[in-house]
Amino acid sequence: PRLFIVGRRGWNNETVFQRLDRRPANVVELNNLSDGATTALVQGYCGLLAPSHCEGFGLPVVEAAALGVPVICNKLAVFREILSEYPIYADVADIYSWETMIRKLAVNSGSVNSLMQGTGVELAIPDWTDHFDQVLRLT
């Protein structure tokens, strides 16, 4: 499968940037897409990968899940809090699990239902009103 890296480069990751600058096969870096173009691209994904070591809120993961795109992510508390059991969780150090799940997503054309069939997982992403109702209850 091809890997699309969407968004601007961050900081303090020179080793990864050097590898990307060599233009590896099947890796496409897109760092200047509009919101609409990004949404259109994500809707066609087989899955979204989030091997983050830390996250603030994790908006790309939430946006992909809201579009029904399967998500494979690291076992971070923030992902569990906002997406519960929707994602496929894999420790970033467990390369075998990541490779196995990526291959399954590619074969199943990104069908989250085929990978999570029978789990009973329902995704309920809060809208702005729900979000601020929750925040205001905590203050």
DSSP file (Angstrom, degrees, kcal/mol; ACC not computed):
  #  RESIDUE AA STRUCTURE BP1 BP2  ACC     N-H-->O    O-->H-N    N-H-->O    O-->H-N    TCO  KAPPA ALPHA  PHI   PSI    X-CA   Y-CA   Z-CA
    1    1 A P              0   0    0      0, 0.0     2,-0.3     0, 0.0   102,-0.0   0.000 360.0 360.0 360.0 152.6    0.0    0.0    0.0
    2    2 A R        -     0   0    0     25,-0.1     2,-0.5     2,-0.0    25,-0.2  -0.626 360.0-140.0 -84.0 146.5    1.0    3.6   -0.5
    3    3 A L  E     -a   27   0A   0     23,-3.4    25,-3.1    -2,-0.3     2,-0.6  -0.938  11.9-162.0-108.7 122.2    1.6    5.8    2.5
    4    4 A F  E     -a   28   0A   0     -2,-0.5     2,-0.7    23,-0.2    25,-0.2  -0.919   2.2-161.1-103.3 124.2    0.3    9.4    2.4
    5    5 A I  E     -a   29   0A   0     23,-3.1    25,-3.3    -2,-0.6     2,-0.5  -0.927  16.1-167.7-104.5 113.7    1.8   11.8    4.9
    6    6 A V  E     +a   30   0A   0     -2,-0.7    25,-0.2    23,-0.2     2,-0.1  -0.879  40.8  34.4-111.6 130.4   -0.5   14.7    5.1
    7    7 A G  S    S-     0   0    0     23,-2.7    25,-0.1    -2,-0.5    23,-0.1  -0.333  90.2 -53.3 116.0 163.2    0.3   18.0    6.8
    8    8 A R        -     0   0    0     -2,-0.1     2,-0.1     1,-0.1    24,-0.1  -0.327  62.6 -96.7 -71.2 152.9    3.3   20.2    7.4
    9    9 A R        -     0   0    0      1,-0.1    -1,-0.1    22,-0.0    -2,-0.0  -0.412  37.5-147.7 -67.5 143.2    6.4   18.8    8.9
   10   10 A G        -     0   0    0      1,-0.1     2,-0.3    -2,-0.1     3,-0.1   0.346  25.7 -88.4 -85.8-138.8    6.9   19.3   12.6
   11   11 A W  S    S+     0   0    0      1,-0.2    -1,-0.1     2,-0.0     0, 0.0  -0.891  89.7  32.6-137.2 164.4   10.1   19.8   14.4
   12   12 A N  S    S+     0   0    0     -2,-0.3    -1,-0.2     1,-0.1     3,-0.1   0.861  85.3 102.8  59.3  41.9   12.9   17.9   16.0
   13   13 A N     >  +     0   0    0     -3,-0.1     4,-2.1     1,-0.1     3,-0.5  -0.199  29.9 147.1-145.2  46.0   12.6   14.9   13.6
   14   14 A E  H  >  +     0   0    0      1,-0.2     4,-2.5     2,-0.2     5,-0.2   0.813  69.1  59.3 -58.9 -35.1   15.6   15.4   11.3
   15   15 A T  H  > S+     0   0    0      1,-0.2     4,-1.6     2,-0.2    -1,-0.2   0.928 109.4  43.5 -61.6 -44.9   16.2   11.6   10.8
   16   16 A V  H  > S+     0   0    0     -3,-0.5     4,-2.4     1,-0.2    -2,-0.2   0.912 112.6  52.9 -65.9 -42.8   12.6   11.1    9.4
   17   17 A F  H  X S+     0   0    0     -4,-2.1     4,-2.4     1,-0.2    -2,-0.2   0.884 106.8  52.6 -62.5 -38.6   12.9   14.3    7.3
   18   18 A Q  H  X S+     0   0    0     -4,-2.5     4,-0.7     2,-0.2    -1,-0.2   0.899 110.1  48.5 -63.4 -40.1   16.1   13.0    5.7
   19   19 A R  H >< S+     0   0    0     -4,-1.6     3,-0.8     1,-0.2    -2,-0.2   0.911 111.9  48.6 -66.1 -41.6   14.4    9.7    4.8
   20   20 A L  H >< S+     0   0    0     -4,-2.4     3,-2.0     1,-0.2    -2,-0.2   0.868 103.6  60.8 -66.4 -35.8   11.4   11.6    3.3
   21   21 A D  H 3< S+     0   0    0     -4,-2.4    -1,-0.2     1,-0.3    -2,-0.2   0.719  95.2  62.8 -64.5 -20.0   13.8   13.8    1.3
   22   22 A R  T << S-     0   0    0     -3,-0.8    -1,-0.3    -4,-0.7    -2,-0.2   0.421 109.1-128.3 -82.6   1.1   15.1   10.7   -0.4
   23   23 A R    <   -     0   0    0     -3,-2.0    -3,-0.1     1,-0.1    -2,-0.1   0.955  25.5-147.6  52.4  66.1   11.6   10.1   -1.8
   24   24 A P    >   -     0   0    0      0, 0.0     3,-1.5     0, 0.0    -1,-0.1  -0.266  26.6 -91.3 -62.3 149.4   11.0    6.5   -0.8
   25   25 A A  T 3  S+     0   0    0      1,-0.2     3,-0.1   -23,-0.0    -2,-0.0  -0.295 108.6  12.9 -60.4 142.9    8.9    4.4   -3.0
   26   26 A N  T 3  S+     0   0    0      1,-0.2   -23,-3.4    -3,-0.1     2,-0.5   0.605 100.0 113.5  65.0  15.5    5.1    4.3   -2.2
   27   27 A V  E <   -a    3   0A   0     -3,-1.5     2,-0.5   -25,-0.2   -23,-0.2  -0.977  43.1-174.5-118.4 125.0    5.4    7.3    0.1
   28   28 A V  E     -a    4   0A   0    -25,-3.1   -23,-3.1    -2,-0.5     2,-0.6  -0.975   9.1-157.6-120.6 123.5    3.7   10.5   -0.8
   29   29 A E  E     +a    5   0A   0     -2,-0.5     2,-0.5   -25,-0.2   -23,-0.2  -0.896  11.6 179.9-104.2 122.7    4.2   13.7    1.3
   30   30 A L  E     +a    6   0A   0    -25,-3.3   -23,-2.7    -2,-0.6     3,-0.2  -0.945  12.6 158.6-124.0 107.7    1.4   16.3    0.9
   31   31 A N        +     0   0    0     -2,-0.5   -23,-0.1   -25,-0.2    -1,-0.1   0.320  65.3  49.9-117.6  10.0    2.0   19.3    3.1
   32   32 A N  S    S+     0   0    0    -25,-0.1     2,-0.2   -24,-0.1    -1,-0.1  -0.005  70.5 139.0-136.5  34.2   -0.1   22.1    1.5
   33   33 A L        -     0   0    0     -3,-0.2     2,-0.1     1,-0.1    -3,-0.0  -0.511  50.9-119.9 -80.2 147.4   -3.6   20.7    1.0
   34   34 A S     >  -     0   0    0     -2,-0.2     4,-2.4     1,-0.1     5,-0.2  -0.316  32.3-103.4 -71.9 166.9   -6.7   22.7    1.7
   35   35 A D  H  > S+     0   0    0      1,-0.2     4,-2.5     2,-0.2     5,-0.2   0.916 123.2  49.6 -59.1 -43.1   -9.2   21.4    4.3
   36   36 A G  H  > S+     0   0    0      1,-0.2     4,-2.4     2,-0.2    -1,-0.2   0.902 111.3  47.7 -64.4 -41.9  -11.5   20.3    1.5
   37   37 A A  H  > S+     0   0    0      2,-0.2     4,-2.2     1,-0.2    -1,-0.2   0.886 111.9  50.7 -66.7 -38.0   -8.8   18.5   -0.3
   38   38 A T  H  X S+     0   0    0     -4,-2.4     4,-2.8     2,-0.2    -2,-0.2   0.928 110.6  48.9 -64.0 -44.9   -7.6   16.8    2.9
   39   39 A T  H  X S+     0   0    0     -4,-2.5     4,-2.3     1,-0.2    -2,-0.2   0.922 111.2  49.9 -60.8 -45.0  -11.1   15.6    3.7
   40   40 A A  H  X S+     0   0    0     -4,-2.4     4,-0.7     1,-0.2    -1,-0.2   0.897 113.2  46.8 -61.4 -40.4  -11.6   14.2    0.2
   41   41 A L  H >< S+     0   0    0     -4,-2.2     3,-1.0     1,-0.2     4,-0.2   0.934 111.4  50.0 -66.9 -46.2   -8.3   12.4    0.4
   42   42 A V  H >< S+     0   0    0     -4,-2.8     3,-1.8     1,-0.3    -2,-0.2   0.867 102.4  61.9 -62.6 -37.0   -9.0   11.0    3.9
   43   43 A Q  H 3< S+     0   0    0     -4,-2.3    -1,-0.3     1,-0.3    -2,-0.2   0.785 105.3  48.2 -60.4 -26.3  -12.4    9.7    2.8
   44   44 A G  T << S+     0   0    0     -3,-1.0    -1,-0.3    -4,-0.7    -2,-0.2   0.411  88.3 119.9 -93.9   2.0  -10.7    7.5    0.3
   45   45 A Y    <   -     0   0    0     -3,-1.8     3,-0.1    -4,-0.2    -3,-0.0  -0.300  60.3-146.7 -67.2 147.8   -8.2    6.1    2.8
   46   46 A C  S    S-     0   0    0      1,-0.4     2,-0.3    23,-0.1    -1,-0.1   0.720  83.2 -30.9 -76.6 -26.2   -7.9    2.4    3.6
   47   47 A G        -     0   0    0     22,-0.1     2,-0.5    62,-0.0    -1,-0.4  -0.931  58.2-113.6 178.9 160.6   -7.0    3.6    7.1
   48   48 A L  E     -b   71   0B   0     22,-2.7    24,-2.7    -2,-0.3     2,-0.5  -0.938  26.0-151.0-111.2 132.5   -5.3    6.3    9.1
   49   49 A L  E     +b   72   0B   0     -2,-0.5    24,-0.2    22,-0.2    -2,-0.0  -0.878  16.1 176.9-105.4 131.6   -2.1    5.6   11.0
   50   50 A A  E     +b   73   0B   0     22,-2.7    24,-2.0    -2,-0.5     2,-0.3  -0.670   9.3 165.0-133.2  78.6   -1.3    7.5   14.2
   51   51 A P        +     0   0    0      0, 0.0    22,-0.1     0, 0.0    24,-0.1  -0.049  27.5 155.7 -85.0  36.8    2.0    6.1   15.7
   52   52 A S        -     0   0    0     -2,-0.3    40,-0.2     1,-0.1     3,-0.1  -0.269  43.0-153.9 -65.4 145.4    2.3    9.2   17.9
   53   53 A H  S    S+     0   0    0      1,-0.3     2,-0.3    21,-0.1    -1,-0.1   0.693  85.2   4.3 -87.9 -23.8    4.3    9.0   21.1
   54   54 A C        -     0   0    0     22,-0.1    -1,-0.3    24,-0.0     2,-0.3  -0.977  68.2-172.8-155.6 154.8    2.2   11.8   22.5
   55   55 A E        -     0   0    0     -2,-0.3    23,-0.1     1,-0.2    24,-0.0  -0.981  21.5-147.3-146.2 153.4   -0.8   13.9   21.4
   56   56 A G  S    S-     0   0    0     -2,-0.3    -1,-0.2    22,-0.0    22,-0.0   0.844  90.2 -30.1 -80.2 -90.4   -2.8   16.9   22.5
   57   57 A F  S    S-     0   0    0     25,-0.0    25,-0.1    22,-0.0    -2,-0.0   0.749  77.0-129.3 -99.7 -31.9   -6.3   16.1   21.4
   58   58 A G    >>  +     0   0    0      3,-0.1     4,-1.8     4,-0.0     3,-0.6   0.884  37.0 172.5  84.9  41.3   -5.6   14.0   18.3
   59   59 A L  H 3> S+     0   0    0      1,-0.2     4,-2.9     2,-0.2     5,-0.2   0.856  71.7  55.6 -56.3 -43.5   -7.9   15.9   15.9
   60   60 A P  H 3> S+     0   0    0      0, 0.0     4,-2.2     0, 0.0    -1,-0.2   0.896 109.0  49.0 -58.4 -37.6   -6.7   14.1   12.7
   61   61 A V  H <> S+     0   0    0     -3,-0.6     4,-2.4     2,-0.2    -2,-0.2   0.918 113.0  46.8 -66.0 -43.5   -7.6   10.7   14.3
   62   62 A V  H  X S+     0   0    0     -4,-1.8     4,-2.5     2,-0.2    -1,-0.2   0.918 112.1  50.3 -64.4 -44.3  -11.1   12.0   15.4
   63   63 A E  H  X S+     0   0    0     -4,-2.9     4,-1.1     2,-0.2    -2,-0.2   0.906 111.7  47.8 -63.3 -41.4  -11.7   13.5   11.9
   64   64 A A  H ><>S+     0   0    0     -4,-2.2     5,-2.4    -5,-0.2     3,-0.6   0.935 112.5  48.8 -64.1 -45.3  -10.8   10.3   10.2
   65   65 A A  H ><5S+     0   0    0     -4,-2.4     3,-1.8     1,-0.2    -2,-0.2   0.887 106.0  57.2 -62.0 -38.8  -13.0    8.3   12.5
   66   66 A A  H 3<5S+     0   0    0     -4,-2.5    -1,-0.2     1,-0.3    -2,-0.2   0.790 105.8  51.5 -62.7 -26.7  -15.9   10.7   12.0
   67   67 A L  T <<5S-     0   0    0     -4,-1.1    -1,-0.3    -3,-0.6    -2,-0.2   0.425 123.0-108.3 -87.8   0.3  -15.6    9.9    8.3
   68   68 A G  T < 5 +     0   0    0     -3,-1.8    44,-0.4     1,-0.3    -3,-0.2   0.633  69.1 148.3  83.5  14.2  -15.8    6.2    9.0
   69   69 A V      < -     0   0    0     -5,-2.4    -1,-0.3    -6,-0.2   -22,-0.1  -0.674  52.5-112.8 -83.7 132.1  -12.1    5.6    8.2
   70   70 A P        -     0   0    0      0, 0.0   -22,-2.7     0, 0.0     2,-0.4  -0.325  32.9-151.2 -60.8 147.0  -10.4    2.8   10.2
   71   71 A V  E     -b   48   0B   0     15,-0.3    17,-3.3   -24,-0.2     2,-0.5  -0.984  16.0-169.8-127.4 130.7   -7.7    4.1   12.6
   72   72 A I  E     +bc  49  88B   0    -24,-2.7   -22,-2.7    -2,-0.4     2,-0.3  -0.988  28.9 160.2-113.4 124.8   -4.6    2.3   13.9
   73   73 A C  E     -bc  50  89B   0     15,-2.2    17,-2.5    -2,-0.5    -2,-0.0  -0.940  42.4 -89.8-143.9 164.1   -3.0    4.2   16.7
   74   74 A N        -     0   0    0    -24,-2.0     2,-2.2    -2,-0.3    17,-0.2  -0.280  53.0 -97.3 -66.7 159.0   -0.7    4.0   19.6
   75   75 A K        +     0   0    0     15,-0.2     2,-0.3    14,-0.1    -1,-0.1  -0.422  66.7 155.6 -80.5  65.8   -2.1    3.1   23.0
   76   76 A L     >  -     0   0    0     -2,-2.2     4,-1.9     1,-0.1     3,-0.4  -0.719  50.7-129.1 -96.3 145.4   -2.4    6.7   24.3
   77   77 A A  H  > S+     0   0    0     -2,-0.3     4,-2.6     1,-0.2     5,-0.2   0.866 107.5  58.2 -58.5 -38.1   -4.8    7.7   27.0
   78   78 A V  H  > S+     0   0    0      1,-0.2     4,-2.2     2,-0.2     5,-0.2   0.887 105.9  48.5 -63.7 -37.9   -6.1   10.6   24.8
   79   79 A F  H  > S+     0   0    0     -3,-0.4     4,-2.5     2,-0.2     5,-0.4   0.901 112.3  48.5 -68.1 -39.8   -7.1    8.2   22.0
   80   80 A R  H  X S+     0   0    0     -4,-1.9     4,-1.5     3,-0.2    -2,-0.2   0.900 112.3  50.6 -64.4 -39.2   -8.9    5.9   24.5
   81   81 A E  H  < S+     0   0    0     -4,-2.6    -2,-0.2    -5,-0.2    -1,-0.2   0.921 121.0  30.5 -66.2 -44.1  -10.7    8.9   26.0
   82   82 A I  H  < S+     0   0    0     -4,-2.2    -2,-0.2    -5,-0.2    -1,-0.2   0.760 135.1  24.8 -90.9 -24.4  -12.0   10.4   22.7
   83   83 A L  H >< S-     0   0    0     -4,-2.5     3,-2.8    -5,-0.2    -3,-0.2   0.422  79.8-168.5-122.2   0.3  -12.4    7.3   20.6
   84   84 A S  T 3< S-     0   0    0     -4,-1.5    -1,-0.2    -5,-0.4    -2,-0.1  -0.214  73.4 -15.6  51.8-121.1  -12.9    4.5   23.1
   85   85 A E  T 3  S+     0   0    0     37,-0.2    -1,-0.3     1,-0.2    36,-0.1   0.256 109.8 100.5 -99.9  12.0  -12.7    1.1   21.3
   86   86 A Y  S <  S+     0   0    0     -3,-2.8   -15,-0.3    36,-0.1    -1,-0.2   0.947  71.7  65.2 -63.2 -49.4  -13.1    2.5   17.8
   87   87 A P  S    S-     0   0    0      0, 0.0     2,-0.7     0, 0.0   -15,-0.2  -0.196  86.5-116.4 -72.2 165.6   -9.4    2.4   16.8
   88   88 A I  E     -c   72   0B   0    -17,-3.3   -15,-2.2     2,-0.0     2,-0.4  -0.925  38.1-145.0 -94.2 116.3   -7.2   -0.6   16.5
   89   89 A Y  E     +c   73   0B   0     -2,-0.7     2,-0.3   -17,-0.2   -15,-0.2  -0.703  27.1 165.5 -92.2 134.6   -4.6   -0.1   19.2
   90   90 A A        -     0   0    0    -17,-2.5   -15,-0.2    -2,-0.4     2,-0.1  -0.977  38.9-115.3-146.9 131.9   -1.0   -1.1   18.7
   91   91 A D    >   -     0   0    0     -2,-0.3     3,-1.9   -17,-0.2     7,-0.2  -0.435  26.4-127.8 -63.8 136.4    2.1   -0.2   20.7
   92   92 A V  T 3  S+     0   0    0      1,-0.3    -1,-0.1   -40,-0.2   -39,-0.1   0.755 108.8  57.2 -61.7 -23.1    4.5    1.8   18.5
   93   93 A A  T 3  S+     0   0    0      1,-0.2     2,-1.4     2,-0.1    -1,-0.3   0.615  86.4  84.7 -81.4 -11.2    7.3   -0.5   19.4
   94   94 A D    <>  +     0   0    0     -3,-1.9     4,-1.8     1,-0.2     3,-0.3  -0.627  51.9 169.6 -94.0  79.0    5.3   -3.6   18.1
   95   95 A I  H  > S+     0   0    0     -2,-1.4     4,-2.8     1,-0.2     5,-0.2   0.844  72.7  59.8 -60.5 -36.7    6.3   -3.4   14.4
   96   96 A Y  H  > S+     0   0    0      1,-0.2     4,-2.6     2,-0.2    -1,-0.2   0.926 105.4  48.0 -59.6 -46.1    4.8   -6.8   13.7
   97   97 A S  H  > S+     0   0    0     -3,-0.3     4,-2.6     2,-0.2     5,-0.2   0.917 112.3  49.3 -62.0 -43.4    1.3   -5.7   14.8
   98   98 A W  H  X S+     0   0    0     -4,-1.8     4,-2.6    -7,-0.2     5,-0.2   0.948 113.1  46.1 -61.0 -48.4    1.4   -2.5   12.8
   99   99 A E  H  X S+     0   0    0     -4,-2.8     4,-2.3     1,-0.2    -2,-0.2   0.916 113.2  50.0 -61.6 -43.2    2.5   -4.3    9.7
  100  100 A T  H  X S+     0   0    0     -4,-2.6     4,-2.0    -5,-0.2    -1,-0.2   0.930 113.9  44.0 -61.2 -47.5   -0.2   -7.0   10.2
  101  101 A M  H  X S+     0   0    0     -4,-2.6     4,-2.5     2,-0.2    -2,-0.2   0.879 111.7  53.0 -69.3 -37.5   -3.0   -4.5   10.7
  102  102 A I  H  X S+     0   0    0     -4,-2.6     4,-2.4    -5,-0.2    -1,-0.2   0.924 109.8  48.9 -62.2 -43.6   -1.8   -2.3    7.7
  103  103 A R  H  X S+     0   0    0     -4,-2.3     4,-2.3    -5,-0.2    -2,-0.2   0.899 110.6  50.9 -63.3 -40.2   -1.9   -5.3    5.4
  104  104 A K  H  X S+     0   0    0     -4,-2.0     4,-2.4     2,-0.2     6,-0.2   0.911 110.2  49.4 -63.5 -42.0   -5.4   -6.3    6.7
  105  105 A L  H  <>S+     0   0    0     -4,-2.5     5,-2.6     1,-0.2     6,-0.3   0.919 111.4  49.3 -62.1 -42.8   -6.6   -2.7    6.0
  106  106 A A  H ><5S+     0   0    0     -4,-2.4     3,-0.9     1,-0.2    -2,-0.2   0.908 113.5  45.6 -64.1 -42.1   -5.1   -2.8    2.5
  107  107 A V  H 3<5S+     0   0    0     -4,-2.3    -1,-0.2     1,-0.2    -2,-0.2   0.873 115.5  46.4 -68.3 -37.8   -6.7   -6.2    1.7
  108  108 A N  T ><5S-     0   0    0     -4,-2.4     3,-1.5    -5,-0.2    -1,-0.2   0.279 110.3-121.3 -89.3  10.8  -10.1   -5.2    3.1
  109  109 A S  T < 5 -     0   0    0     -3,-0.9    -3,-0.2     1,-0.3     3,-0.1   0.821  69.5 -57.6  51.3  35.8  -10.0   -1.8    1.3
  110  110 A G  T 3 <S+     0   0    0     -5,-2.6     2,-1.1     1,-0.2    -1,-0.3   0.688  84.8 161.8  76.9  18.8  -10.3    0.0    4.6
  111  111 A S    <>  -     0   0    0     -3,-1.5     4,-1.3    -6,-0.3     3,-0.3  -0.609  20.1-172.0 -77.5 103.2  -13.5   -1.6    5.7
  112  112 A V  H  > S+     0   0    0     -2,-1.1     4,-2.2   -44,-0.4    -1,-0.2   0.852  84.3  59.5 -62.5 -32.8  -13.6   -0.9    9.4
  113  113 A N  H  > S+     0   0    0      1,-0.2     4,-0.6     2,-0.2    -1,-0.2   0.884 102.5  51.3 -64.4 -37.8  -16.7   -3.2    9.7
  114  114 A S  H  4 S+     0   0    0     -3,-0.3    -1,-0.2     1,-0.2    -2,-0.2   0.821 115.6  42.0 -70.3 -28.3  -14.8   -6.2    8.3
  115  115 A L  H  < S+     0   0    0     -4,-1.3    -2,-0.2     1,-0.2    -1,-0.2   0.778 125.4  33.2 -85.7 -27.5  -12.0   -5.7   10.8
  116  116 A M  H >< S+     0   0    0     -4,-2.2     3,-2.2    -5,-0.2     5,-0.4   0.158  81.1 151.4-115.6  17.7  -14.2   -4.9   13.8
  117  117 A Q  T 3< S+     0   0    0     -4,-0.6    -3,-0.1     1,-0.3    -4,-0.0  -0.244  70.8  12.9 -56.4 130.3  -17.1   -7.1   13.0
  118  118 A G  T 3  S+     0   0    0      3,-0.1    -1,-0.3     1,-0.0    -5,-0.0   0.446  93.6 107.7  86.0   0.4  -18.9   -8.3   16.1
  119  119 A T  S <  S-     0   0    0     -3,-2.2    -2,-0.1     2,-0.1     3,-0.1   0.719  75.2-137.4 -83.4 -19.2  -17.2   -5.9   18.5
  120  120 A G        +     0   0    0     -4,-0.3     2,-0.3     1,-0.2    -3,-0.1   0.673  42.3 164.3  73.3  16.0  -20.3   -3.8   19.0
  121  121 A V        -     0   0    0     -5,-0.4     2,-0.4   -36,-0.1    -1,-0.2  -0.527  15.0-175.7 -74.1 126.6  -18.2   -0.6   18.8
  122  122 A E        -     0   0    0     -2,-0.3     2,-0.5    -3,-0.1   -37,-0.2  -0.984  17.0-140.5-120.2 135.8  -20.2    2.6   18.1
  123  123 A L        -     0   0    0     -2,-0.4     2,-0.5   -58,-0.1   -40,-0.1  -0.841  18.5-179.5 -99.3 125.1  -18.5    5.9   17.6
  124  124 A A        -     0   0    0     -2,-0.5   -58,-0.0   -42,-0.1    -2,-0.0  -0.862   6.5-172.1-124.6  95.3  -20.0    8.9   19.2
  125  125 A I        -     0   0    0     -2,-0.5     2,-0.1   -60,-0.1   -42,-0.1  -0.767  25.0-123.8 -89.7 125.5  -18.0   12.0   18.4
  126  126 A P        -     0   0    0      0, 0.0     2,-0.1     0, 0.0    -1,-0.0  -0.366  18.0-139.1 -68.6 144.3  -19.2   15.1   20.3
  127  127 A D     >  -     0   0    0     -2,-0.1     4,-2.7     1,-0.0     5,-0.2  -0.341  40.3 -85.5 -87.1-178.0  -20.1   18.2   18.4
  128  128 A W  H  > S+     0   0    0      1,-0.2     4,-2.7     2,-0.2     5,-0.3   0.894 129.3  50.4 -58.0 -42.6  -19.1   21.7   19.6
  129  129 A T  H  > S+     0   0    0      1,-0.2     4,-2.3     2,-0.2    -1,-0.2   0.938 112.4  45.9 -62.8 -47.3  -22.2   21.9   21.9
  130  130 A D  H  > S+     0   0    0      2,-0.2     4,-2.1     1,-0.2    -1,-0.2   0.913 112.9  51.9 -60.3 -42.8  -21.6   18.5   23.5
  131  131 A H  H  X S+     0   0    0     -4,-2.7     4,-2.3     1,-0.2    -2,-0.2   0.950 113.2  41.9 -60.0 -51.1  -17.9   19.4   23.9
  132  132 A F  H  X S+     0   0    0     -4,-2.7     4,-2.7     1,-0.2    -1,-0.2   0.814 109.6  58.3 -72.8 -28.6  -18.5   22.7   25.7
  133  133 A D  H  X S+     0   0    0     -4,-2.3     4,-1.5    -5,-0.3    -1,-0.2   0.930 110.4  44.8 -59.9 -43.9  -21.3   21.3   27.8
  134  134 A Q  H  X S+     0   0    0     -4,-2.1     4,-1.0     2,-0.2    -2,-0.2   0.923 113.6  48.9 -66.4 -44.6  -18.8   18.8   29.1
  135  135 A V  H >X S+     0   0    0     -4,-2.3     4,-0.8     1,-0.2     3,-0.7   0.918 111.2  49.8 -61.5 -44.6  -16.0   21.4   29.6
  136  136 A L  H 3< S+     0   0    0     -4,-2.7     3,-0.4     1,-0.3    -1,-0.2   0.806 104.8  57.9 -68.7 -28.3  -18.4   23.7   31.5
  137  137 A R  H 3< S+     0   0    0     -4,-1.5    -1,-0.3     1,-0.2    -2,-0.2   0.804 106.5  50.7 -67.6 -27.5  -19.5   20.9   33.8
  138  138 A L  H <<        0   0    0     -4,-1.0    -1,-0.2    -3,-0.7    -2,-0.2   0.640 360.0 360.0 -85.3 -15.5  -15.9   20.4   34.8
  139  139 A T     <        0   0    0     -4,-0.8    -1,-0.2    -3,-0.4    -2,-0.2   0.462 360.0 360.0 -94.2 360.0  -15.2   24.1   35.6
